[in-house]
Amino acid sequence: MENTNGVEVILDQIEDNPTCPHGPTILFKRTTGGNEQKFYACAACRDRKDCNFFMKFDEEWTTKKKEIWEKRRIAVLPKIDHDQLISRFMKISNLPVKDRCYCHTCNFLLLPDQHNSHGHHDLERSVTNHQLFHPSELLKPLESAKKEAQYLFSKNSTKVIVDMLRYAGVSKVLCVGAPRIHEFIRSEYPSKMQSLLLDFDHRYHQFYQKEEFVWFNAFNCHWFDGEAGEAVTRQFMQQADGKEIAIVTDPPFGGRVEPLSYTFQRLDEMHKTFHQSRSCPLMLMWIFPYFMEPMIVNNCPTLVMLDYKVDYDNHPLFQQGHKGRKYGSPVRIFTNISPSKLPLPKEEGYYFCDICERWVSSENKHCYKCNSCTSKDGRTYVHCDRCSRCVKPTWEHCKNCERCCLPDHKCGDFKPSGCFACHQPGHKKNDCPLSSTTEADSSANRIRKKKNTTKVIMASQKRKTTLSFSGPVNKKKKSK
């Protein structure tokens, strides 16, 4: 069996890479059996059936190839006249409810004289005002797991997230693939908050003005409308006038973390060009499963994971109730906003840990040996003295493996994961001799220095400063 060490993403000068219909491609490096292969592939589509762009790194991006893929782009991408679509929307919104219709087959709002020509299609009749102004509740979710899979926040989670943003002082929100947040802000806080939706789903052109929606690929920071789309984003940032801006993103869970991190950094740099006096970066809320924490922290070391369990309407496991996952949704919020500034709903069992200075879930009990609330997956973790850390309650310490693991595991099967940077076994990324980030305080998984618990409890509960996207976490020392 071939020894495959995974695929690495290379993001240097991505704007100069060959392009497919979905914007600049991504350069990947695959190492198999000691042999290295570099190739370009689509940033948005992991399935070759959705986009089959593939080019080896050492191939020349010739004029002929450019022409072929430009023709492919014209053939694949829909022809969109945004002004015409908004004009159609205005006419339909003025019609009686019984005369409004949306064709799910063609993904189009239909005028009355067009209904008959779509008679054999999947039609939704009597479209309400609420659906027109909450299109995510009208449109059928796209479900390509390797492309633009759409799982939409529940109403409760949407409200909780927006309430957290308001509590943190945010008044302008860039919704990168989070249409429910965009809709909620526009409908509930039109005079107090502003929102701009950047989304891969072109169907939203029909429902939003140019200053409200931009067609966008978050995996390569590509504006499908080119300079026009980028200009709308820039204007939204430029008009902040001292107001706090935050990015809220809910990308497909199967997507690579590295290009997303690249995009958020690009947006932050764009913001800094207009607000050079600001030392703090854009606030970020990245919604992703808790088990992706190592990947996210590797790319954005200062993001921290909140305990809040994000629910979705259209996913059987990512919701509460008897149909949901036993320990609640596995989806969490990763953010560079100080957790002490983000209260979680008490009515759902969340409480404030005075020692950790953050809100935690009801099952997350503070461990005085780790000096942290350690639970992550919805269960109460237990401390293992031999491992010197908290572990899942179903795990037991194995003398042979010298670690905690499931009782029915096979001794010897466990192999420590290698380095994420060089893919070699025997060390982690933070200790990699090839990495420039080996300083102790830049380690994403560093062991927290134990503090005297009594002093921590008695210390004044000062609010921590907002963390930045990258670099070491600088925590304020508590006054004695």
N, C-alpha and C positions, 0 to 999 in steps of 0.2 A: 504494500500500500504506500502510495506516495506521501512524503512528508510535506504537508502544506502548512505554512505559518500564517495564513490569512492574507488579506488584501489591505494595503496601505493607501491612504489618500494623499496626494501631493497637490497643494493648493497655491504654489508659487505662480504669480502672474496669470491667474485663471482667465482673465479677460483676453489674453493672447492665444488661448487654446482654440482648436478647431470647433466649429459650431454645428449643432444639429437643430431641428425645429424648436427645441426647448432652450436655446441659448448656448453659451459656452459649455463645452464638455468638461469632464473631470479627468485628470490624469491619475490612473491607478497603478499600483505596483504590486504584483503577485509573486511570491517566492515559493517555489515548489521543488523539493528535493535539492535545495541549494541553488537552483537556477532562478534567475530574476527575469521577470517580464513586465514591461511597462506598456500601458495602452490607454487610449482615450475612449470614454463611453459616456452615454447620456447622464446628465446630472439628476434628472427627475425620475427616469424610468429604470427600474432594476430588471424588468422583464424585457428581453429582446423582442418580444411580440409587440410591445408598446412603442419601442424605439430601438431599431437595430444598428444604431451607429456604433462602429468599432473601427479603431485605427491604431496600429502599432506606433509606439513612440518614435521609432526611427523612420517611419514613412513620411514622405513629403506631402504637405497639405497643398496640393496643386490647384491651379486655377480651374481645371476640369472638375476636380472633386468639389470645390467650392460651388461651382455652377450646379452640379447634381444635387447637392444638399440644399441649395437655395430653392431649387424647383420643388424638392421634397417639402421644404418648409411652407411654401405657398400652397401646396396640395393638402398638407396635413392640418395646418392651423385654420380655424374658421375665419371667414371674412366678416369683420365686425365694423359696423358704422355706429359708433356710440351715440352720436347725436340723433340718428334715426331711431335707435332703440329706445332712447329716453322719450322721444316724441310719441312713440307707440305706447309707452308706459303711461304717459299723461292722458292719452285718449282713453285707454282701458280703465284707468283709475276713476275716470269721470262717468263710466258706464254703470248701469244698475248691476248689482252683484250677479243676478241670473244670466247676464250677457257676457260675463267674463269667463275666459277659458285659457288653460295652459296645456300645451302639448308636450308630454314627457318624452314622446318619441323623437320629436324634432327639437326639444328644449327651447320652446318659443311661446311667448304670450301671443294669443290670437285675437285679431279683431273679428267682429261678428260675421263679416262676409267671408272669412277664411275657415269657419268651423266645418262646413260641409266637406271641404277638400281634405280634411284631416279626420274624416269620420271613422276610419278603421284604425286610427292610432290610439295610443294610451292618453286619453284626455282627462283633465281635471276641470270640471265645470263649477260654476258659481264660486269663483275665487273671491275670498273675503278681503276686506281692507287689512285685517291683521296679517294675512298671508302675503299680501303685496308688500307690506312694510316689514315683514319677517320672512324673507324668501327662503331661509334655511328650513322653514317649516312647510314650504310649498315644494321645493325642489327635492327630487329623490336623491339620496346620498350616493355619490360615486363610490364603488366598492372594490376597485382594483387594489389589492393589498400591496402590490409592488409599484404603484404609481401614485394616485391621489386619494387613497382610501380615506373616507370621511366618516368620522365618528363625532357626533355633535353633543356638546355639553347639555346636561339637564338644566331645567330652569333654575333649580335651587343652586347648583354649582355656579351657574352664570352669575346669579345675584351675589353669591359669596365672593367670587373673584372680583367683581366690580366694586363691592363694598370695601374689600381690602385695598384696592387701588385708591379709592377716595380717602380712606383712612390714612394712607401714606402721602396724601397731598397731590396725587396725580390728577391732572385735568385734561391732558391730551394723550390719546392711546393709539399706537400703531398696532393694529390687529393683523398679525402675519398668520394667515390661515386660521383665524378664530372668528368666524362670521357671527356666532351667537353673541359674543361680547360686543361686537360692532352694532348689532341690532338692538341689544339691551341699552347701550349708552344712548343711541339715537332716539329711542322711544321713551326711556325713563329719565334721562338727564340731558335733554337737548340744550338747555341754557347753562349747564354747569360743567359739562365735559364735551370734548370733541373727539371724533374717532375717524381714522382712515383705514380701510380694509385693503390689505395687500394679499391677494389670493390667486392660486393656480387655476381656480374654476372660473372659466370665462363667462359662465351663465349669469354671473352677478352684474355684468354690463347692463342687463335689461332693467335692473332695479335701482341703480345708483348713478348719480351725477358723476362727472369726471373728477370732482374734488372729493368724492366719497369712496371711490373704488379704483384700484389700479391692478391690472393683470400682471402677476408677479410670480417668479420661480424662486423660492427661498433656498434652493439647494445650490444656486450659483449666483445669487443676487442679480437676477436678470429681469429687466422690465420689458415685457413683450411689446409695449408701445414705444420702446426706445426712449429718446430724450423727453418726449411728452410725458410718459409715465414717471420718469425720474424727476422731472420738474415739479409734478404734483406732490411727490414725496418731499422734495426739498422745500417747497413752499409751506407744507404742513409743519415742518420742523422750524423753518425760519420765522413763522408767525407765532412762536411759542410765547414771546414777550415775557420771559422769566417764569413761565408756567412749567411745572414738572411734566416731562414726557416719559412714557413707559412703552416698552414693546411687550405685547402678550402674544405668545405663539403656541400653536397646537399642531405641530407637524405630524406627518404619518410616522407611526412608531417603528416602521421597518426601515426608515431612512437613516443614512449615515449621519453621525453627530458632527463630524469634522466640517463638512461644507456648510451646515447650518450655523455653526459657531463662526465660520468665516463671514457669513452674511450679516450676522448680528454685529460683528466687529466693523464691517463696512458701513452699516447704518449708523453706528456710534460715531465713526469718523466723519460721516456726513454731517451729523448733528454738531460736532465740534467746530466745523468750519463756520457755523453761524453763531456759535456761543462759545467763543474761545476763552472767555473769562471763567467758565464753569470748570471746576476741577473734577466734578463727579460725572461719571458716564451716564448714559441712558439707563433708566431702570429696566429690568428684564424679568418677565415671568415666563418660564419655559415649562410647559406641561408635558410630562413624559412618565413612563412607568418607573417605579422605584428601583427596579433591578437594573436600570440603565444609569444609575448614579455614578459608578466608576468611570463610564465613558464620558459622561457630561463633565464630571469634575476634572478628568484628565485634560479636557479641552478648555474648560472655563473654571479654573481652580477656585475662584471665589464665590461660585454659586453654591447655595446651601439648599437642602431639601426640606420643605415644610411637611408637616404631618397630615395636612388636609387631604382627604380622599376625594378625588374629582370623579363625579359620576357622569355617565353619558346616556342619552336617550336610546340610542340604537345599537348598543353592544351588550350582549347578554351577561358578560362577566364584569363590565365596568359600570356597575350600578348597585344600588341598595336593594334589599328585598330578598324573597326566597329564591328568585331566579338568578340573583347575582352571586358573585364569588363569596365563599364562606366568611372570609375575613375582610370583606369590603373591597372596593375598587383598588387595584394596584397602582393607579395613576396618581402622581403627586405633582407639586409645583416646585420647580427649582428657580431660585431668585437671588439677585444681588441686593435686594432690599432687606434691611435688617429685620430678622424674624420678630423682634420685639415690637416692631411697628405694624405688624400684620395680625390683628386679632382673628381667631377662628370661632365659629358659632358655639356658644356654651350649650345651647339647646340640643346639639348633636354630640355632647359629651366631651368636647375639647376644653382644656383648662390651661392656665398659665403656670409654668414651672418657674418658681422664683430663682432657682439655682441656675438653670440653663438660660433663663431670661427669654423664653419663647413659649408659644402655645403648642401643646402636644395633645395627642389623642388619648381617649380614656384608658386604653390598654397599655399605653406607654408609660411605665413606671420608672422613676429615676433610680439609676444604679449608683450607689455611693462609692463603689469600687472603681467604676469607670468614670465617675463624676459626669454622667451624661444620661439623657433619656435615649436609650439605645434601640428600641423597637423600630422596625421599618415596614414589616409586611402585614401588619394588622393584628399580630399576636404579641403577648408579653414575653420578651426575651428573658433568659435566665443567665446568671453569671457563671462562667467556668473558671475556677481558680487556676487550673493547669494551663489553660489557654490565655488567661489574663484578659478575658473579654467576654461580652455577652453573646449568646448564641440562640438560635431558634429552639423553642421548648421541646421539639421532637428529636433534637440531636443528643448524642451521648459521646463522652470522651473515649476515644479508642487509644489504648496504650501502644498498639502496633503502629498506627498512623501518626501518633503524637498530635492529634487534633480532634476536635469535635466533628461528628458527621452522623448520618442516618444510621440507625441500629442495624439495618440489613445491608449495609455497604460491604463490598469485598475489599479486604485489606490488600494494599498494594496497587489498587486501581487508581487511587488518588494521585494525580500529578499536579504539582503547583503550576499555576499559569505562568507563562514567561513574561518577558518585558514587553510592554505595549509599544515602546519606542523602537527597539532593535529586534524584537521577536525572538530573543535568545533566552533559554531557561536559566534559572539560578538567581535571578534578581528581578526587582520591580523597576518601573519606569523612573521612579524618584531616585533610585540608586544606580541608574544606568551610566556607565562611564562615557557613553557617547552623548549624554544629555547635558545641557547647560543649566538645567534646573534641579541640581542636586542639593541646593541649600536646604537646610532642615525646615525652615519656615515656609518654603514653597511646596512642601509635600502635601498633596491632597489628602492622604490617608495617614498623616503623621499621628503619633500617639499624643493625646492631649496631656500636658503636664498636670498632675494632680494638685489640686488646691486644697487648702484647709477648708473643710466643709463649713465649719462654724463661721469662719471669716466670710465665706461666700454668702451665706444666708444673711449675715448681719450687714453686708456691704450694701450701699445704696444702689438701687436698681437703675443705673444710668442707661440711657438708650444708646445702642451701638451706632457707629457711623455707617452710612450706606457703603456696601462693598463694591469694588470695581469688577469689570469683566475678567481681568487677568492680573497676575502679579500676586505678591504675598498678601495675606490677610492681616491687616493692622488693627488689632483690637485695642480699645482703650483700657488702660489699667484701672481697676476699681479703686476708689479712694478708701483708705483705711479709717 
